[in-house]
């Protein structure tokens, strides 16, 4: 699991990180569905990502178990142009 966490951390810490890039990475690694919505404003934009992990018997696939869903905002990816990568 540490390998996967480090892989995602590296993807987010990239100067070209984007919600669509993260969605592609997650979908390529397993049976997840990632939806991206880009919000534009006068000072820039941020990406919102919704990741659904249906599981073997999740309700989203017709089963009786809960489906795991994660929603996140990629606003902390960069304080461009001053800083790139993850900003804490």
Secondary structure, 3 states (H helix, E strand, C coil): CHHHHHHHHHHHCCCCCCHHHHHHHHHHHCCEEEEEEEEEECCEEEEEEEEEECCCCEHHHCCCECCEEEEEECCCCCECCCECCCCC
